[in-house]
Amino acid sequence: MSIKILIVDNHEIMREGLCSLIGKEDDMSVVGEASNGREAAEKARELVPDVIIMDINMPIMDGIEATRLIHKQNPKIKIVILSMYSNKHFLVKVWRVGATGYLLKEHAFQELITAIHAVMENQTYLCAQMTSIVVNDFHDRVVKAEKSISPILNEKECEVLRLVAEGNSTKNIAVQLHKSSKTIDAYRRQIMNKLGTNNIAELVKFALREGLISIEK
């Protein structure tokens, strides 16, 4: 069964190029074109395509608003965004309104067919450059989260906190860390002083928030 595709871009030459590319595929067909977001929403209702290739910058109604409207009308339609912006903020915007793919226009012709097949398999598709941005952003967040506890507690205090939060007694912690119970009590007091609490429940919450323990435990 042929994949029905609607192409939305305010540049005729871009639409012609995409039509030519898709026309070479045996399992795909272009069922319509639109030059702005409002027309795209109307064509989506009329033609019910499987996939919409959506530009962002367009007159009358932009691609973000059109994506929101179309997704609300028919969430089964897959929407692949074509954009000039390698910016995570645009990616977040289109993801929030229902897009399932994001390609930069400079790479659109090389990757579009792959993207269409991916979204038809209910996968999310990002071009390599956007994937790199997302991964780097995630990495930065992880590093920041890992460092956030460092100025407060040192490595040994984190270890003691983890064991306390897991419900171990002072004696058990002392055995596991090869320390005296007196030393573990001293660590516990240091931790509580640094965190400004003498409440075990608050220590558990802190350990969970910082990823020292998991709910499963």
KEFI-730212 format. One line per 10 residues: number of its first residue (from 0); for each residue z, y, x of N, C-alpha, C, O. Coordinates in steps of 0.2 Angstrom, whole numbers. Each point is the difference from the previous one (the first is absolute). Layout:
NUM> Z:Y:X:Z:Y:X:Z:Y:X:Z:Y:X; ...
END
This chain:
0> 0:-6:4:0:6:-4:0:6:4:4:1:5; -8:4:-6:-1:6:4:6:5:-1:2:1:-5; 0:2:11:5:4:0:-3:7:-3:-4:3:4; 7:0:-9:-3:6:-3:4:6:4:6:1:0; -10:4:3:2:5:4:-2:7:-3:-6:1:-2; 11:4:1:-2:6:-1:1:5:6:6:-1:3; -10:5:-1:0:4:6:1:7:-3:-3:3:-4; 9:0:7:2:7:-2:0:4:7:4:-1:4; -9:6:-4:0:5:6:-4:6:-2:-5:-1:-3; 7:7:5:-4:6:-2:-6:1:4:-4:5:-1
10> 3:-9:6:-6:1:5:-5:-6:-2:1:-6:1; -7:8:-3:-5:-4:-2:-2:-5:5:-1:-6:-1; 1:9:7:-3:-4:6:5:-6:2:-2:-5:2; 9:7:-3:5:-6:1:-1:-5:-6:1:-6:2; -2:8:-8:-1:-5:-5:-6:-4:1:1:-6:-1; -6:9:3:-6:-4:2:1:-5:5:-3:-6:0; 6:8:5:2:-4:6:4:-6:-2:-1:-6:2; 6:7:-6:5:-5:-3:-4:-5:-4:1:-6:0; -6:9:-4:-4:-4:-5:-4:-5:4:-1:-6:-2; -2:9:7:-5:-4:4:4:-6:4:-2:-6:0
20> 8:8:2:4:-5:4:2:-6:-5:-1:-6:2; 4:8:-8:2:-5:-5:-6:-4:-3:1:-6:-1; -6:9:1:-6:-3:-3:-3:-6:4:-3:-4:-2; 5:4:9:-2:-6:4:5:-6:-1:-2:-5:3; 7:6:-7:5:-6:-1:-2:-4:-6:-1:3:-5; 1:-9:6:-2:-5:-6:5:0:-6:-2:-1:-5; 8:2:7:6:-1:-5:2:7:-2:6:0:-3; -9:6:4:2:6:-2:-6:4:-4:-6:-1:2; 8:6:-6:-5:4:-3:3:7:-2:6:0:-2; -10:5:3:3:7:-2:-2:1:-7:-6:0:-2
30> 11:1:-2:-1:0:-8:0:8:-2:-2:1:-5; 4:3:10:0:7:-2:2:5:6:3:-3:5; -4:9:-6:2:5:5:3:6:-4:-1:1:-6; 5:3:10:3:6:-3:1:5:6:1:-2:6; -1:8:-8:0:5:5:7:4:0:1:5:4; 3:-6:-8:7:3:0:5:-5:-4:-2:-5:-3; 8:7:3:5:-4:-2:0:-1:-8:1:-6:-2; -2:11:-1:-1:0:-8:-5:-5:-2:1:-4:-4; -7:5:7:-6:-5:-1:2:-7:2:-2:-5:-4; 6:4:9:2:-7:2:4:-3:-5:-1:-6:-2
40> 6:10:-1:4:-3:-5:-4:-2:-6:2:-5:-3; -6:9:1:-5:-1:-6:-4:-7:1:0:-4:-4; -3:4:10:-4:-6:2:4:-6:1:-2:-6:-2; 8:7:4:5:-6:0:1:-3:-6:0:-6:-1; 2:10:-4:1:-2:-7:-6:-3:-3:0:-5:-3; -6:8:4:-6:-3:-3:-3:-6:4:-2:-5:-4; 2:4:10:-3:-5:4:5:-6:2:-2:-5:1; 9:7:-1:5:-5:2:-2:-3:7:-1:-7:0; 0:10:5:-2:-3:6:6:-4:3:6:0:-2; -8:-5:7:6:-4:3:3:5:6:6:-1:1
50> -11:5:2:3:4:6:-3:7:-1:-6:0:-1; 10:5:3:-3:6:0:1:3:8:5:-1:3; -10:3:-1:0:3:7:1:8:-1:-5:3:-3; 10:0:5:2:6:-2:1:5:5:4:-1:5; -7:7:-5:1:5:5:6:4:-2:2:-1:-6; 1:5:10:6:4:-1:-2:7:-2:2:2:-6; -6:1:10:-1:7:-1:-7:1:-5:-5:-1:3; 7:3:-9:-6:1:-5:2:5:-4:5:2:-1; -10:1:-2:1:6:-5:2:-3:-7:0:-6:-1; 3:11:-3:2:-2:-7:6:-4:0:5:2:-3
60> -5:-8:6:6:-4:1:-1:-4:6:-5:-3:1; 11:4:3:-1:-4:7:2:-7:-1:1:-3:-5; -2:-1:11:0:-7:-1:7:-3:-1:1:-5:-3; 4:9:5:7:-2:-1:2:0:-7:3:-5:-3; -5:10:0:1:1:-8:-4:-5:-4:3:-3:-4; -9:2:6:-4:-5:-3:2:-7:1:0:-4:-5; 3:3:11:3:-7:1:6:-1:-5:1:-5:-3; 3:10:3:6:0:-4:-2:-2:-8:3:-4:-3; -8:8:1:-2:-1:-7:-3:-6:-1:1:-4:-5; -6:1:9:-3:-6:-1:5:-6:1:-1:-4:-4
70> 5:5:8:5:-6:1:5:0:-6:1:-6:-2; 0:11:-1:4:0:-6:-4:-3:-6:3:-3:-4; -9:5:4:-4:-3:-6:-2:-7:1:1:-4:-5; -2:2:11:-2:-7:2:3:-2:7:-4:0:4; 10:-3:-4:3:-2:7:-4:-5:3:1:-2:6; -5:-2:-9:-4:-6:2:-6:3:5:-2:-4:4; 0:10:-5:-5:2:4:2:2:7:5:3:1; -8:-6:4:2:1:7:-3:7:3:-6:1:-2; 9:3:5:-2:7:2:1:0:8:5:0:3; -11:1:0:0:1:8:-2:7:1:-5:2:-2
80> 10:1:6:-1:7:1:-4:1:7:1:-3:5; -6:8:-6:-4:2:6:3:7:2:0:4:-4; 2:-3:10:3:6:2:-2:2:7:-2:-4:4; 2:11:-3:-1:3:6:7:0:4:0:2:6; 5:-3:-10:7:2:3:4:-7:3:1:-4:-4; 0:4:10:4:-5:3:7:2:0:3:1:5; 0:0:-11:6:3:-1:5:-4:-4:-3:-2:-6; 8:0:8:5:-4:-4:2:3:-7:1:-4:-5; -1:10:5:2:4:-6:-5:-1:-6:2:-1:-6; -9:1:8:-5:-2:-5:1:-7:-2:-1:-2:-6
90> 2:-2:11:1:-8:-2:5:-1:-5:-1:-4:-4; 7:7:6:6:0:-5:-2:2:-7:2:-3:-5; -6:9:5:-2:3:-7:-4:-5:-4:1:-2:-6; -6:-1:9:-5:-4:-3:3:-7:-2:-1:-3:-5; 6:1:9:3:-7:-1:5:1:-6:0:-4:-4; 3:10:3:4:1:-5:-3:0:-7:3:-1:-5; -9:3:5:-4:1:-6:-4:-6:-2:-4:-1:-5; 4:-4:10:-4:-7:-2:-5:-2:4:-3:-5:-1; 1:8:7:-5:-2:4:2:-7:4:6:-1:1; -11:-3:0:1:-6:4:-3:-1:7:1:-4:3
100> -5:10:-2:-4:0:7:-1:7:2:0:4:-4; 0:-4:11:-1:7:3:-4:-1:6:2:-3:5; -8:7:-5:-5:0:5:-1:7:2:-1:4:-4; 0:-3:11:-2:6:2:-8:0:0:-3:-5:1; 0:11:-3:-7:0:-2:-4:-1:7:-6:-3:-1; 9:4:6:-4:-1:7:-1:-7:1:-4:-2:4; 8:-3:-7:-1:-7:1:-1:-3:-7:-1:-7:0; -1:10:-5:-1:-3:-7:-5:-5:0:1:-5:-3; -7:6:6:-6:-4:0:2:-7:3:-3:-5:-2; 7:6:8:1:-7:4:5:-4:-4:0:-6:1
110> 5:9:-5:5:-4:-3:0:0:-7:4:-4:-3; -8:7:-1:1:1:-7:-1:-7:-3:4:-2:-5; -9:-2:7:-1:-7:-3:7:-4:1:2:-4:-5; 0:4:11:7:-4:1:5:3:-5:4:-4:-2; -3:10:2:5:3:-5:-1:-2:-7:5:-1:-3; -11:1:1:-1:-2:-7:2:-7:-1:3:-2:-5; -5:-3:9:2:-7:-1:8:0:1:3:-4:-4; 0:8:8:7:-1:1:4:2:-7:4:-3:-2; -6:9:-1:3:2:-6:-1:-4:-6:4:-1:-4; -10:-2:4:-2:-5:-5:5:-6:1:0:-4:-5
120> 2:2:10:5:-5:1:7:2:0:5:-3:2; -4:9:-6:7:3:-1:4:2:7:6:-1:0; -10:2:5:3:2:6:-1:8:1:-4:3:-3; 9:0:7:-1:7:2:-4:0:6:1:-4:5; -6:9:-5:-4:1:6:1:7:3:-1:5:-3; 2:-5:10:0:6:3:-4:0:6:-1:-6:3; -3:11:-1:-4:0:6:5:0:6:5:1:-1; -8:-3:7:4:-1:6:4:6:2:6:-1:2; -9:7:-3:3:6:2:6:1:-4:6:2:2; -7:-3:-9:6:1:-5:5:-5:1:6:1:0
130> -8:-7:2:5:-5:1:4:1:6:7:-1:0; -10:4:5:4:2:6:5:6:-1:6:-1:2; -8:5:-6:5:6:-2:6:-3:-4:5:2:1; -7:-7:-6:6:-3:-4:4:-4:5:7:1:-1; -9:-5:5:4:-4:5:4:5:4:6:-2:1; -9:7:2:4:4:5:5:4:-4:6:1:3; -7:1:-9:5:3:-4:6:-4:-2:6:1:1; -8:-8:-2:5:-5:-2:4:-1:7:7:0:0; -10:0:5:3:-1:7:5:5:1:6:-1:2; -8:7:-3:4:6:1:6:0:-4:6:2:2
140> -7:-4:-8:6:0:-5:5:-6:2:6:1:0; -8:-6:3:4:-6:2:4:2:6:6:-1:0; -10:4:5:4:3:6:5:5:-2:6:0:3; -8:5:-7:5:5:-2:6:-3:-4:6:2:2; -7:-8:-6:6:-3:-3:4:-4:5:6:0:-1; -9:-3:6:4:-3:5:4:5:4:5:-2:2; -8:7:-1:4:5:5:5:4:-4:5:3:3; -5:-3:-10:4:4:-4:7:-2:1:5:4:-1; -3:-10:2:6:-3:1:3:1:7:6:0:1; -11:1:4:2:0:7:5:6:2:5:-1:3
150> -6:7:-6:5:5:2:7:-1:-3:5:3:2; -5:-7:-7:7:-1:-3:4:-6:3:5:1:2; -9:-7:-2:4:-6:3:-4:-2:6:-6:0:0; 10:-3:5:-4:-3:5:-1:-7:-1:1:-3:-6; -5:-1:10:-2:-7:-1:5:-4:-2:0:-4:-5; 6:4:9:5:-5:-2:4:2:-7:2:-5:-3; -2:11:2:3:2:-7:-4:-2:-5:2:-2:-6; -9:2:7:-4:-2:-6:1:-8:-1:-1:-2:-5; 2:-1:11:1:-8:-1:6:-1:-3:0:-5:-5; 5:8:6:7:-1:-3:-1:2:-8:3:-3:-4
160> -6:9:3:-1:2:-7:-4:-5:-4:2:-2:-6; -7:-1:9:-4:-5:-3:4:-6:-2:0:-3:-6; 5:1:10:4:-6:-1:5:2:-5:2:-5:-4; 1:11:4:5:2:-5:-3:0:-7:2:-3:-5; -8:6:5:-4:1:-6:-2:-7:-3:-1:-1:-6; 0:-4:10:-1:-7:-2:6:-4:-3:-1:-5:-2; 7:8:3:6:-3:-3:4:-4:5:5:-3:-2; -7:4:9:4:-4:5:7:4:1:1:6:-1; 4:-11:2:7:3:2:0:2:7:-5:-1:4; 10:5:-3:1:3:7:0:-6:5:-3:0:6
170> 7:-5:-8:0:-6:5:-7:-3:1:-1:-2:6; -3:1:-11:-6:-3:0:-5:4:5:-4:-3:4; 4:10:-5:-4:4:4:2:0:7:-4:0:4; 11:-1:-3:2:0:7:-2:-6:4:-2:0:5; 1:-6:-9:-2:-6:3:-7:0:1:-3:-2:5; -1:5:-10:-8:0:1:-2:5:6:-4:-1:3; 8:6:-2:-2:5:5:4:-1:7:0:4:4; 5:-9:-4:4:-2:6:4:6:2:0:2:6; 3:1:-11:4:6:1:7:-2:-4:1:-4:-3; 4:8:5:7:-1:-3:0:4:-7:-4:4:-1
180> 8:-7:-3:1:3:-7:2:8:1:-2:4:-5; 6:-3:10:2:7:1:-6:5:1:-1:5:-2; -4:-8:6:-6:4:2:-4:1:-6:-3:5:-1; 2:-10:-3:-4:0:-6:3:5:-5:-4:4:-3; 11:-4:2:3:5:-4:-1:7:2:-1:5:-4; 0:-4:11:-1:6:3:-7:3:-2:-1:5:-2; -4:-10:3:-7:1:-2:0:2:-8:-4:5:-1; 7:-8:-3:0:1:-7:3:7:-1:-3:4:-4; 8:-2:7:3:7:-1:-5:5:2:-1:5:-3; -3:-6:9:-5:4:3:-5:1:-5:-3:6:-1
190> 0:-11:-2:-5:0:-5:2:4:-6:-4:4:-2; 10:-5:-1:2:3:-6:1:8:2:-2:4:-4; 4:-3:10:1:7:2:-7:4:0:-1:5:-2; -4:-8:5:-6:2:1:-4:1:-7:-3:5:-1; 4:-9:-3:-3:0:-7:4:4:-5:-2:1:-5; 8:0:7:4:4:-5:3:-3:-6:0:2:-5; 1:-9:6:3:-4:-5:5:-5:2:-1:-2:6; 5:0:-10:4:-6:1:-1:-5:-6:5:-4:-1; -11:4:-2:-1:-4:-6:-5:-5:3:-6:2:2; 7:-9:-3:-4:-5:2:-7:0:-4:-5:-1:2
200> 6:3:-9:-6:0:-4:-5:5:3:-6:-1:0; 9:7:2:-5:5:3:-3:-2:7:-6:1:1; 10:-5:2:-3:-3:6:-6:-5:-1:-5:0:3; 6:-4:-9:-5:-4:-2:-6:4:-2:-6:-2:2; 7:7:-6:-6:4:-2:-4:3:6:-6:0:0; 10:2:5:-3:3:6:-4:-5:3:-6:1:3; 8:-7:-2:-3:-5:4:-6:-3:-4:-5:-1:3; 5:1:-10:-6:-1:-3:-5:5:0:-6:-1:1; 8:7:-1:-5:6:0:-3:0:7:-6:2:1; 9:-4:4:-2:1:7:-4:-7:2:-3:0:6
210> 3:-5:-10:-4:-6:1:4:-5:5:-3:-4:2; 10:5:-2:4:-4:5:1:-7:-4:0:-5:3; 0:5:-9:1:-6:-4:-5:1:-6:-3:5:-2; 2:-11:-1:-5:0:-6:4:-2:-6:6:-3:0; -9:4:-6:4:-2:-6:1:-8:-1:5:-2:-2; -10:-1:5:0:-8:0:6:-2:3:3:-6:-2; 0:9:7:6:-2:3:6:1:-4:5:-1:2
END
